[in-house]
Amino acid sequence: MALVGIVSCATLLSQADLRAASPDGSEIGRILMAENAAKGVKHKPMPIANDATFLRRVYVDLIGRIPTEDEIRKFAKMPKATRRVALVDELLANARFADTWTVFYSDMLRLRTNADGGAAAIAFVHKAIEDGMPYDQLAKRFISANGKAGATPEVGFVLGDNADPMALAGATSQVFLGIRVACAQCHDHPFDVWTQHDFYGLAAYFGKTRRVETQFTNTVYTTEVDQSTILWPPLGEGDASERKPMPPRFPFAFAKSDGASRYISRLEQLRTAKALALNANKKKKPEASVGDLLTSLDKKVDKAARGKKRNTLDVAAEAKRDARNLRIGSGIASQSELRTELAKLITNPKNRYFSRSFANRVWAHLVGRGIVEPIDDLSDNNAPSHPKTLDYLADEFVASGYDLKTLVRMIVTSVPYQRSHVYGIDELTQNELEDAFLATPMRRMLSEVIYDSVVTAGHLFEFKHAAGQNLKTVWQSSRVTKASSSSGSVAGQLVQTDGAPKAMPAKNQLAAAGSYDLENTIEFDFDAILKKSQEKEEVAIERMKVMSKEELEAMRMQQQARERRNVEYIDRFAKATIDDNPSFISSFRMASPAAPDHFLRVFGQTDRTQLGKHRDQSPSMRQALMMLNGRLTHEASRVGELEPVYPLLVGEKANLSQAIQLVYREILTRQPSKDELAEAKTIVAEAGKLLDGMADLRWLLLNCDEFRFLP
C-alpha cells in the first residue's frame, strides 16, 4: 500500500478544543520565506515530503521509534486532508512522548542516574512532561530547589555540579539562556560583552549554596549558609584583605516594553484564566520540610561492618548526636532566597534569552539545524540566521504558557519541518538550501531511537516465539561462598544460580547472550523511583535520643550478622537448558547514561558530564560492527512463529511477495520497488531455508543507511 500525498499548509491546523487557538505552523513558513527573500536567497525550496516520509519522521521525533504495520494502516485510512495534524495530536498524547522527550531534557540538563539525586531528577522530568508542567516552572524548580537528593528531585541539577557556584553559574546561563558566560570566569570574555565581574555577579547567586553529606545516614542534600564563597576581587588580584563577598547581579538585559510584548499579555491572560478555573479551596497547603535523619539502621551498620574501627555504641552515639542537631522547624535544607530570585529573573517573560534559547533547541532537535548554531551560543557575535522566525517561535512559546507540546506541534506542522531532503547536487548548493531551511538536513536517529526501532521492527517488545520452541544449552555461572578455613575448600552455600548478571531484569533472558551482547542494561521505572523518593519518612527523633539496652543489643546483632556475610566468593560454571526467547525493554526506560560500551553510547549518547558537549552523530566502524554483529540486530532478524510475517512464509497462506512487502513496511515504512522485490526474493532463496532467508533479508534492511537516517 503506497502512502502518497501532499498536505497543504492551509489544512494542517483544523482542531477543535484548546489547540484551535494554537499558532499555525504555516505562519512559520511564511515568516521564514520572507526572511529568505530579504536576504536574497534565490534557490527554490524542496517539495513537501510524501505521507510515508512524514509518518516515519514524526513517529521518530515525537515518540522515539518507527511506526508499526498497524499504525501505518491506521494512518492510511485517515482523511487525507487532515491526517497529518490528526497524527501529530495523537502522538503528542502518546505515553511514549514523555519517555522520548525526557531524554531531550536529560541531555540538556546533564542529568545522570548515577549522580546524587540524578535518578529522581530524571523521573521528575518525566512526570513533569506527562503532567504538562510549563517549562518556566520546571526551570525555576531546578534552579532554586534545596533539599535531600531523591526526596527533592529537582536538586539533581545543582548536585550535578556538586553545588559548585562557579560551575553552576556557567551551567545555568548556558543551559537555560544559551549564553556561554563561563568563558569570563578567569578574565573578560575574549569575544563577547560579558566581563569577569558579570560572571562573579552571577555566581554570587549560588555562593551560599552547599552540598552536605550527613555522617550518620550518608544522606546528600543541598542547603544555604550565611556566608558566600564568592569573593571579589578574584583570588590573586589586588589586596587579599580587600576581598569581600560579591553581591549578586543579573547581567542579562530584559526586552524593552513595547508593542512586541503582546505575547506577554497573552501569557498573563492564559494564566489568569487557568487560575480562575481552579478551586481555591482545593489548593494544597505546603508541607513542612523535614530533613532526613534516618533512612535505616542497616545502612549505618553496613558502613561500620565494611571496615570502620568503631563499635556499636559509637554508631548509636553518632545517631543520637545527629538527632539532637536536627533543625525540625525548617528542616536541614533551608531554602535559597538568592537562587529563587535568580530563577524568577531567568524565567521572566521579558528575558528573551530564556525563550529564544529553548525554542532554538527544540527547533534544532526537530529540524536538524538550529536557527542559531551552536545552539547554546546566543551571543551578539553569533546572530540567528532567521531572527524573525526565532522571535515568532519564542513569542508563541511564551504565549502558550511555555508549553512544550504546543511548541513541538507548531514546528512539526510547519512547512520547513515537512520539506524533503536534497540529493544529487553539489555540496555548496546543498548547504545553502539547508541553511535557508529550504531542504531538510539529513540526520541520523538518536541512539535510543535506533535501539527502540530495531526492537519495534523485530517484534522484541514482546515474546515472538512460543514457549519451549527455542530450547538452548548454555554455560551458566554459579557463585558459591569460599570457606573461611585455610584449606580453601568450597562451602556448599549457593549464592547465585541463574547465570544472569544481577543488574539485569530477568525478562531479558541474558543467559542466552554471548560476548557480543552490549545492548542491555537496568530497566528504569520512573513512577516507582519518584514515588519512593517522595514518600513521607517517619523520623523517630525521641527514639534516637534515648536508645534502650535492647535496641543497642539489636544493633550489635545486626552488625555481627553483616560481618558474618563478609565472605569471599568463587564462580563455577555448569551446562543448563534455557528457553532462548528474549524480549527487550525500551531504551528510554534504561538508566542513563549507559555504560561506555553500551549500544546507546556507541551511537552517540554522551556521559552528560561536560557542559556544551552534544551528541556525536558521526558514523564509526564500531557502530557498523555493532549493527552487523550485535545481539539486538540478530534477535530482531530471527523470524518468530508469533510474528505477523510467519504465516506468510509457512502454511496454506504463504505468499513470499506479501511477506517481503510486510518486512519492508515494518523496517523502512515503505513498499519495496519492483527491483527491490525481485532482489529480496533472490536473497531469501539463497539461504536454502525460507525462515533463514527472511532473517537474512531483515538483517540487511536493519543494517542499511535508510533504516538509521530519517527520511
N, C-alpha and C positions, 0 to 999 in steps of 0.2 A: 504494500500500500504506500504509494508515494505521498509525501507530505509537501505540498507546494502551496504557494500563495503569498501575497504581499498585503500587509495590513497598512492602510493609510494612517497618517498621524491623527487625522480628524476622528477616527474611530477608536483610538486607543483608550480613551477615558470616557466611560459611559455608565459608571456605577452609581447606584443609589447609596444611601447611608452616609456616614461621615466622610468617606473618601470622595464623595461627589464634589466637595469643596477643595479637594487636594489640587495642587498645581499640576497643570497639564504638561506631560512630558514633551509634547511638541513645541512648547514655548522655548525649551532649552535649545532645540534645533534651530528655531528662528533667530534667537539671540546669537548663537554661535555662527550661523551663516552670515549674519550682518557684520560680525566682527571679522570674519574671514574676508568679506568684501572690502571692508575698510582697510585691511592690511594688504590688499592687492593680491590675494590668493586667486589664481586663475584655474586651478585644477577642478575637474568635475568630480563630484562625490561618487563613491561606490554605491551600488544599489542596496536596498534593504534586503537583508538575508531572508531566505525562504523559511517556511514554518518549521521544518525539521531542524534546521540550524538554530533557530530561536529557541525551540523546545529544549534541545540539549544544552544550549548556552545558559538559559535561565534556570534550569534544574541544577546545573553545576554551581552557579553563582549563589543561588538562594538556599538550596538545601544540601549542597555538597556531595552530590552523586549524579550519575546519569539516570535517565528515566527507564522504567521497566517497560516490557511489552504491553502490559495492561494500561499503563499511563500513556503510552504512545497512542494506543487505540482510543482511549478516552478523549485525548486532545483532538484527534482527527474528527471525532463526532461533534465537537463543539461548533456553534455557529461561527463561520469563517470571519465575519466582521468584528467579532468581539472576543475571539478565542484567546488572543494573546493577553489582553488585560485580565480576562477571567482567570487564566492560568496563573498570572502573577499574583492576583489576590488569593488564589488557592494555596500557592506556595508560601506566601507570607504568613498564612495561618497554619502551615505545617509545623509539626513539633520539631522537625529537624532544622528549621530556620534558626532556632535558638542554639542548637548544637553547633551549627556551622559558623554563626556569627560570634559565638563565644571564642572561637579560635582567632577571629579578626581582632577582638578586643584584647585577648590574652597576648597576642603578638605585640599590639600597640602598647599595652601597659607593662609588658615583660613579666607577666605572671607565671610562676613556676610551681608546680605541685610539690616539689622537693624543697621549697623555701619556707621560712617561717610564715605560717598563715596562708601560704600560696594556694593550697587545695581549696580551702574555704573561699578564698577570693575569687577563684575561677568559678566555683559553684554559685557564688553570689552574682557574678556577671550573668551566668546562665539564667538564674531566676529573674534578674532584672530585665533581661531581654524577653523572657516569657511573659512577664507582667507589664511590659511596655513602659518601664521606667524611663523618663526623659533623660537624655544624655547629660544635660547640665546638672541634674540631681545626682546622677551616677558619678560625675566628675567631682562634685562637691564632697561627696562622701569619701571618695578615695583620697582626696587632698587633705581633708580636715580630720578624719577619724583617728581616735585613740582607743586603745583597749587591748584585750588579750588576743593573741594570734589564734585564729579559728573562731573564737566566740564572737569577735567583732571582725567579720570577713574583710571589710574594707581596709583594715590596717595592712593587708598584704602588700599594697602598693608602697607604703612608707617602709615597711620591713624589707621589701625587695632590695632597697639600697641601705639596709641596716640603720635607718633613721639618720643617715649622714646628711647634715644640712647642705653641704656643698653639692653632693651628688643629687640630692632631691631638688635643689634649685635648677640644675641643668636638666634633669629628667622631666620635671613638671612643665617647664617652659617649652621644651622640645616636643613632649608628648601631647600636651593639651593646647599649645599655642602655635606649634610649628616654628619656634624660634630657637636657634642654636646659641643661646646666651652663654653656655658653658665655656665657649671659646674665650670669654672675657674673665675667666676665673683668675688667671695669673697676670693678665695685662689687658689693656683695652683691646676690643675686638679688632683684628687687623683689617677686616673687610666690611664691617658693619658699624652701625652707630652706637652699639652697646659698649659701655665702659666697665672697667673693673668695679667702680663704685656702684653701677647699676646691678652687677651680679651680686655683690655683697649685700646690697639692699634687699634683693630678692631672697637670698639665702637666709637673711635675718628672720624671715617668717618661720623658718624651720629651726632657728637657733636654740630654742628652748625644748625641743623635742628630744626625747631619749628612748633608746631601746634598753629594756630592763629584762633580766632573766632571774627569776627567784631561785634562791639556793635550795629551798625545801621542795618545791614542786617542779622545778625546771621549766616553769611557765614563762613564755616570752610575751611581752606586751610593750606598748608604747605609752608614754606619759609625758607630762610637761613639768619642767622645773622652773625655778625663779630666775636663774642666771643663764644668759645666752652664751653660746660658744663662738658666735660670730663677732669678731672684734675688728675695729678699724683704727688706724691703718693696718694693712696686712702684716703678718709676721715678717720681720727683716726690713721693713720700710719705716724709716723715721725712728723716733724715740720710743722704746718699748713701754716706757712709763705713761706715754700718751694714748696707748691703745685702750679704747673704750667699746662697750657694746654698740654694735651698729644698729641704728634704728631701722626697722623695716620700711621699705619703699618700693612701690609698684612702678616699674619703669615704662610700662607699655601704655600708650595713649589710647583713649576711647574715641570712637567715631563722634563727630560733631552732630548735635541735634538739629536735623533739618528735615526736609520732605522725604529724604531717603529712609527715615526711621519709621515709616508706616508699618514695616514688618514688626516693630516692637509693639505698636498699638494693637496689631492683630494678635500677638502673643498674649498681651495683657487681657484682651477680650476673651480669648480662648480659655485662659486660666481662671478668669473671673467666672465664666460660665460653668466651668468644671467645679469651682469652689461652691457656687450656689447650688449645684446639683447634689452636693454631699450633705449628708445629715450631720449637722454639727454635734448632735448628742451622741453620735456613734464614733466620734474620733477617739482613738486610743490615747490614754494618758501615758506619757513617757515613764518607763520603768526605771527605778533607781539603779544606778550602776554599782555592782558589787564585783570586785576583782576575784580572781581565782585563788583561794587559799590552798585547797587540797583537791587534787584530781583523784588520788588514791594512795593508800599507804604502800601498796605494792610497788608503785613506781619508785618511791624513796628507798624501800628495802632492796629493790633491784640494783639501784645505784650503789648502795653500800656493799652488796654482795659481789659486785664486779671488781672490788679491789680497794675500796675506801678503808683506811685504817681507823674505823670508828665502830663502837659497839652500839647496841640497840638503844641504850639510854641516850647516847649522843644524838641519834636520829630523833628520838622523842623530844629532847630538849630543843633541837632546832625547830621542830614543828611548833612547839609552844612559843618560841620567840617570833616566828613568822605570824602566828595567830595574834599575839599581842600588838605587833607592829602594823596590822592591817587597818587601813582607814575605812571603816564601814560606811561612814556617811557619804562619801563621794566615790569610793572605790579606788583601787590602786592606780587607775588610769584616768587622770584628770583631763578634761577637755582642753583643746588648744584654741584659745581666742585668736591668736595670730593666724593660724592656718585656716580657721573659719573665715576670718576676714579676707585672707588671700583667695580662698575658694569662691567667695562672693565676687571679688574683683575679676577673677579669671572667667567666671561664667556669666558676668554681666552682659546682657544683650547688646550693649554698646561696644563691647570688646570684640571687634571684628576678627581678630586673630583666632579666637576660640571657635567661632562658627565656620570661618573660612578653612581653617586647618582641618577640621573634621570632615567638612563637605569635600575637600580636596582628597582626603584619604579614601573616602568611600568611592568617589568618582574613579580614582586610580585603581582601586581594587576591582571595580566592575568593568571599567572600560579598557584597562590595561596601561594607561598612562595618565599621570596627574596633570592638571592644568598648571600646577606648579611642580617642578621637578628639581631636586629631590622633594619628596612630599613633606618633609619635616624641615624645610628651609624657606620660610615665608619672609624673606628679607627684602629690603629696598633694592638690593643689588641682584635680586632673583625674581623679577616681576612675573606674574602669571601670563601665560600665552593668550588667554582669553579672559581678561579681568571682569567683564560684564557678565559672562557666563558663570564665573565663580561667585560673583556677588549675588546673582539670582539664586543659585543653589544654596548659598549660605543664608540669604534672607528668608527664603521659603522654608528652610530647615528651622530657623528660629521661630518663624510664624506658626509652624506646625506644632510648636511646643517641644522642640528638639526631639522629634520622634524619628527614630531610626528607620522604621518601616516606611514612613512617608518619604523620606529621602531616597531610600532604595527603590521604592516604587516609581518615584519621579524619574530616576535615572534609567531604570531598565525598560520603561515605556517610552523613552526618548529615542529620537532618530539616531543620534551618534552611537548609542549602545547597540542598535539593531543593524548597523551597517555591516556589509560584507568585508572580508579580508581582500587585500590586493595581491595578485600573483603575477609573475612573469614580466615584471618591469625592472628598470634599473633601481639600484638601492637609493639613490638620491631622491628620485621621484616618490618612491615608496615612503621614505622618511617624511617628505613634505606632506604627503597625504595623511599620514598617521599623526603628524604634529598638528595638523589642522583639524583632526578628528573627522576627516572625510573618508577614512577607511579604519576599520577596527584593527588595532595591533594584534599580531599573533601572540598568544600567551598559553603557557602550559598550565594544566590543572595544578592546584596546590597538592602537596604530598598527601594530605588527608583525603582529598577528593579522589586522587588516583587510587588510593587504597580502597576506599569505600565503593568506588566504581567497579573495580575488579571484583570485589565481593558481591556487588549487585549483579554484574554480568554473569558471574559464576554461580549464582544462587547459593551463596555461602552464609547468608544471614540466617538460614535455616538448614536443617539436615536435608541433603539431597539423595541419600541412599537409605534404603530400608534397613532396619536393624538386623545385624548379622550377615549382611551381604558383602562386607569388606573386612573379613577377619584377617588379621595380620600378626605374624610373630615378630616380636621386637625384644631388644635387650632393655631391661628396666633396672634402675638403681635403687638400692635399699640402704638406708642409713641405720647403723646399729651403734650402740654405745661401746666404748672401749673400756675394759675392766681397769680399775684403779691399781691392780696388783702389778708388781714389777715384771711379771711374766709376760704381760702384754696380751693375754688371752682375750678373746672376744666374748662379751656377755651376750645373753640371748634376748635382750630387750630390743624389740623392733620399734624404731622411731619413725621411719618413713618407708612406705611400701608402694606408693602409686607410680613412682618413676617420673612424675611431672614436677617441674620447678614449682615450689610453693608460692611463688609470686603470681602464678598464672591461674586463671579461673579454670575449673575442671571442664567447662564447656568446650574449651579449645582443644581438648584431646591431644595435648602436646607429646604424649608418649610416642605418637607416630611420627614425630618430627625428626628430621635428620639435622645434620650440622648446617644445612642451608636455611634453617628456619630463623629468620631475623625479622619477622613481621609482627609477632605478638607481644603483648605487654599486659599490664594490670588494667582491668576494667575500672572506670572511674564513675561512681554513682553520684551524680550531682545532688540529687534530692537527699540521699542518705547522709552525705557529708555535711550539707548545710543544716539538716535537721539536728545532727549530732552536735554541730558547733554552736547551735543556738538554744540548746536545751538549758533550762534553768538548773543551776547546780546547787545542791544542798550543801551549805557550808556550816558545819557544826563547830562554831567558834569556841563555845564554852567547853566542849568535849576535848578540844586540843589544848586548852589552857590547863586543865587538870586531868591527867590520864590516870586511870586506876592501875593497880598492880596486875589485874587480869588482862588489861589491854596491852600493857608492856610485855607481859608473857606471850600474848598472842603475836605481837610484833616479832619477838625473839624467835618464835616457832616459824613464822613466815620467812624470816631471814635464813634460818637453818635449812628450810626446805629449798630455798633458792640456791644455797651453797651446795646442797647435795646434787642439784641439777647442773652444776658447773663441771660437766664431764666432757671427755673427748669422744669424737665420733669417727667411724670409718665407713666408707661406701662399699657396698657389694653389688654385683650385677647378676641378674638371672633372666632367663628367657620367659616371656609371657605372651599370651594371645590377647589382642585387643581388637575392638571394632573400629577400623580406620574410617571414621565418618565424621570429619570435623565440621564445625561451624565457627564463624568468626564474629567478633564484636565490632562495632563501629569505631573507627579510629578517632572520631570526635568524642568518644567516651573513654579514651585512654588517658592515663596520666601523662602530663606533658611538661616540658619537652621529653621526648622519648630518649632511650639510651643512644649513645653516639652511633652505634652500628645498626640501629633500627631502620626499617624501611622509611619511616617518616623523616628521619634526619638525613638519610642518604638523598632523599628527593627535596631537600631544601629547608626543612624545619630548623630554625635556629635554636641555640640554647637559651635565648632570651635573657642574656646577662649583659650584653653590651648595648649601650644607648646608640640608636641610629643604625643598628645592624638589621638589615632586612633580608628576606628570604632570597637565597641564591637559586634562580630559575634556570641557570645554565646546565646543559646536559653533561653527563660524565660517563666514563666507561663503567664505573661501579653501578650506576643506575641501570645501565643496559644489562649488565650481568645479573643484577637482582631481579629484573623482569624476566630475563631468559631462564634463569636457574632457580629462582626463589620458590619457596613452597606455596606462597599465596597464588602465584600465577598457575602453577601446576595443579593445585586443588581446584581452581576456577575452571581450568580447561577440561578436567575429567568430566565425563557425562554421567550423571546420576539417573537412576531409574525413576526418581520422583520429579525430575525436571520436565518442563513442557516439551523440550526437543526430543525426549526419549521415544515417545510413541510415533514420532515422525521418522525414526530410524529403525525401530523394532516393532514388528507386529503387522496386523492387517492394514493399518492406516499409514504405513511407512511411505514417505514421499521425500526423497533426498533434496529436491529443489526447494520444497517448503521448509525443510529443516535448515538449509543454508540461509534462506531468506530470514528465517526467525533469528538465527545466530547473528547475522549482520545487524538486524534491528536491535537485538539485545546488547550488542557490544558497540556498534557505531551509530545507532539511532537513524539508520537509513537502509534503503534497499540496495542490494548489490546490482551493479551493471551486468549486462549480458556477458561481457568478457570476464568479470569477476565471478559470476555464477559458474561459468564453464571451468575457470581455473580452480575454483573451490571444489568442484566435483572431481577434478583430477587429483587434488591433494588428498581428499578423503579416500579415493580409490587406491592410491599408492600405499596406504597403510596396511592394506590387507583386511583388517577387521574394521567394520563400519564405525563402531564406537571409538576406536583408537584414531581413526581418520578424522572424525569430527573433533576429537580432542586436539589433534594437530592443528586443525583449522582455527579453533578458538584460541589456541596458544599463539598462532601467527597474528590474529587480529588484535589480541591483547598487547602484543609487542610492537604494533605499528605506530608510527607517529600520530596518525589520525586519532587514535584512541586517547593519547595523553594530552593532545593540544585541543583547545576549544575551537569549534568551527567558526 
